[in-house]
Amino acid sequence: MGNRIKRSIFKKLSGRIKRLIKSSSVIGSGKWRVVYDISHDKVLKVAKRPKGIKCNKKEGRIYKKASSSVKKHLAKVFDHGRGWIIMKKVDTPFPDSKKYKKRLLKLKRKFKKHGIKPIDITRNRKPKADNLRLRNRRIIVIDYGNFKLKRKK
């Protein structure tokens, strides 16, 4: 599958987003999305498949609805639209240490307490470092498109 964006999705992107894609380099790619480096502090995630559109939409919705105590652990969303999202770039890798593993488990509990089920940040109680970064020693989740929001009753 690689970095190819499905033609039907690419056609629906705005001219602005298409220009950003053409003038940027790919810094990452997953099953559903491609990540472009669009400036020294921002990335553009573009859906490759319909599931990627849902992930982008969910990241935008979660960031908007999150409380400030949770939001400070999510990569900032600057803007989003159908099939794309622009987020804050966070470069510092997640360390492989007991201290940060404990902090991550604590962070998972915090997300759950605030009505967010944090899927894809751990696997078998081990950090999924591809989706995690550090900024000023604070854990930042850079990919939360698979998180689940608990519905309000």
VENCORPE-V964263 format. One record per run of one state. SS is the DSSP state (a for helix, b for strand, c for the rest). FROM is the first residue (numbers start at 1). TO is the last residue. If there is no record, write none. Layout:
ss | from | to
SS | FROM | TO
SS | FROM | TO
This chain:
ss | from | to
c | 1 | 6
a | 7 | 12
c | 13 | 14
a | 15 | 22
c | 23 | 24
b | 25 | 29
c | 30 | 32
b | 33 | 37
c | 38 | 41
b | 42 | 47
c | 48 | 49
a | 50 | 65
c | 66 | 67
a | 68 | 71
c | 72 | 73
b | 74 | 74
c | 75 | 76
b | 77 | 81
c | 82 | 83
b | 84 | 88
c | 89 | 91
b | 92 | 93
c | 94 | 97
a | 98 | 113
c | 114 | 115
b | 116 | 117
c | 118 | 121
b | 122 | 123
c | 124 | 125
b | 126 | 127
c | 128 | 128
a | 129 | 131
b | 132 | 135
c | 136 | 137
b | 138 | 141
c | 142 | 147
b | 148 | 149
c | 150 | 153
